[in-house]
């Protein structure tokens, strides 16, 4: 089996939703819903960032509290979904 340093295909397809160089929040900062999505996708984003260091775990172009709240809610929903509690 040939080994490559390429990320799995399903992660490559999710890259457009991840914070980083392809961010669409340059002109309009991210608020609650993008924060929620980024929080929910955190494990996938972390794995993909190991293949592509330009991908970030957190959107730096955000509005502050709304984005942070969405990010935390996304993580909580993810954990509740995974653990079944």
Buried (B, 14 or more C-beta within 10 A) or exposed (E): EEEEEEBEEEBEEBBEBBBBEEBEBEEEBBBBEBBBBBBBBBEBBEEBBEBBEEBBBBBEBBBEEBBBBBBEBBBEEBEEEEEEE
